[in-house]
Amino acid sequence: MDTSNLLSRIEHLRNSMIEVAIEKGFSSRESIAISRELDKLLNEYEQVRGFKK
């Protein structure tokens, strides 16, 4: 997956997570699920860009 597609998906998930967190709370199951997916995408982005811990 290319970086522009990843960045687009990351931004979309961020916005979704914010909306869900405001509506249902930061510790709701849905917020946590979105957060986990966002973490996966961010890790993938770091790998694609060559950032390694």
Residue, then its C-alpha position, 0 to 999 in steps of 0.5 A: m500500500d502506498t503512503s498517500n493511501l495509508l495517510s488517507r485511511i489514517e486520517h479517516l480513522r482519526n476522524s471516526m475515532i474522535e466522533v465515536a469517542i465524543e458520542k460514546g466515550f473514549s473507553s467504549r468498545e467501538s473507540i478502542a477498536i478504532s484506536r487499535e486499527l489506527d495503531k496498526l495503520l500507523n505502524e504500517y506507515e512507519q514501516v513503509r517510510g522506513f522508521k524503525k524503533 
